[in-house]
Amino acid sequence: MDERMKIFQIWAPDNSVWSPWVKPVLFSNFNKKTSSEEPEVENVVDKGKRQPLLKTADYGSAFIVDLKGDKSIDKAMELAKIGYRPIPLYNCCPAPKRGVNEVIDTSAITASLFGKAEELAGTKLPDMAPPAFLLDSYRMRFNLKRIEKSTVNEEYDNRWCVFPQDFPSAVFLLKQGINKVYLYRDRENDDLDHVLYRYQQKGITILLHRGQEGFKEYRVGKPYKQLGLSYRVAESLGLRLNSTGGFGQISVSGSGYSGYRGG
């Protein structure tokens, strides 16, 4: 079996109900050279105040980890140790050739997915382990400074965004007994708010991590514009779709970056 497939199956095992949501894009580009008990808590707090950090998996909850680059994987491995299954949703393609700069650097994420696969396999998560969905919070970042300093004529525009269909629906989560979502984020991204708002409308509680304050309930306002379900919407946001799946196309440096900036 191809080693890339072996790694993919560690992150998306056949017996996990959450595996269909794992994005295969970065796994197909792996290169080693570059590359339910009641949850215990730290303390007891009054309802409506600070929510304590979990010490074991709460099977009535899921996580969304929206942190910069491979920091989301680092956090996911912490969550795996207490019983949550990491579900990578990274949907951008790496540059197809050398000498082309990526707008979104995928190397650290790819290397971390590859390098931490053995550690994840060693956690021996149960088939019914609740999910922790992983995103790169800088997925829509427009890195003007790096592009201005570029000495090449081409850039690989692999900015990307998430759509509601990239996540399990609220109905599906509720059927699995999940009625709350814990959120780690280091910057706000409008595309994710469309997902969270739909969850909230169906009665799923969103709990945002606020540093030393711990997790507190987060009310998601109605998004200004409804984000359509079709990938054709991505074109109107200035993103570049890849024919093999995910986002990423070569463009002339300094051009073609109009449209949605995100964050």
PyMOL commands that set and color helices and strands:
alter all, ss='L'
color gray80, all
select helices_A, chain A and resi 3-11+19-21+27-29+71-81+107-115+117-122+144-148+164-166+170-175+190-201+211-213+232-236
alter helices_A, ss='H'
color red, helices_A
select strands_A, chain A and resi 61-67+85-88+101-102+131-136+154-157+180-185+205-209+215-217+249-252
alter strands_A, ss='S'
color yellow, strands_A
deselect
rebuild
show_as cartoon
